[in-house]
Amino acid sequence: MLKVLDSAVPVACWACSVAHNESTLFCPDCSKIQPPSSGDYFSVFGLAPRLNIDLSALEQEFHRLSRRLHPDRFARASENEKEWSLADTALLNDAYRTLKDPLRRTEYLLKLEGATTTLLQSQEKIRNQEKIQNQEKSSRAPTDLLEEVFDLNMQLEEMRRSKELGQEDPELKESLQQSKGKLQGLVEAVDLDLRAQWAIWDAGDAAARRPALHAMVALLDRRRYLSNLVRDVTEILGD
């Protein structure tokens, strides 16, 4: 089951004046739809900000609220309620897309906590950003991977030249495939480390959470870098 957030800013229902949590989409007393919440994505689902959540329960709650917010239910409602149903639906969809994805959920919580890093940006922007030049990537490589990244970039450039000339280099292709497998393993290792930090965050107090926050920022940075390398190798191999 979802762990419900007990504390939230109380506000009065516009229809019956009964106080309820600011994040509530529907009044618990009269069931009337409420204006879009100014709270965070966790509060939309009545959750405390945490990283380990019940995804099955989250999905069930998403579908339940989606049905209640469907515009057809407000065909005869006031204009305000019609607008709120659309706005609340958009908010619900955004919240669900963010919280169901482990990386988006982690990035979002870090943003709520005020973490700042150039890599904590929307995944949409990341997907659409231009490729980072090889020299830039080498300068940003994790210190433990500098030599390997340098060699990999040399191999990628060599493979590009071979393709331009219409030549095949089986040994180079095999080497890049091995590099890709290693990089994917490193990404999986980062994911395991992230989950370990989740547990520290969810169970810890403010003193324990601060180091976990910094660790997660660094891990996301490392993961993004490794994922970009995997993408580059995949593209050059044509996988």
Secondary structure, 3 states (H helix, E strand, C coil): CCCECCCCCEEECCCCCCEEECCCCECCCCCCECCCCCCCHHHHCCECCCCCCCHHHHHHHHHHHHHHHCHHHHCCCCHHHHHHHHHHHHHHHHHHHHHHCHHHHHHHHHHHCCCCCCCCCCHHHHHHCCCCCHHHHHHHCCHHHHHHHHHHHHHHHHHHHHHHCCCCCHHHHHHHHHHHHHHHHHHHHHHHHHHHHHHHHHHCCHHHHHHHHHHHHHHHHHHHHHHHHHHHHHHHHCC
